Amino acid sequence: MSVDTTAKSHGVVPFSEDEQHVAGNAHSFFKACQYDATIGILKKLSKSHPNDARVAHNKALTEFCKSSKTKVADFKKNLSKVLFIV
């Protein structure tokens, strides 16, 4: 398995095999519109990967979808936070 040196230089810790599996579960829950389960998984992943913009983005998107896409201002605010991670 190769290590992404770009990710390491940006302070992003690579996902373990178990975490990749858990992230896959989050994706499945998201596709099934099970947003609470998705957010729960993403919160756990964000604890071990606080500088990962993908996790922050996916959490923001999931929260937006959970709101039936009505909380646009919150979504924009959360996306702007993602920009500071990158």
Secondary structure, 3 states (H helix, E strand, C coil): CCCCHHHHHCCCCCCCHHHHHHHHHHHHHHHCCCHHHHHHHHHHHHHHCCCCHHHHHHHHHHHHHHCCCCCHHHHHHHHHHHHHHC
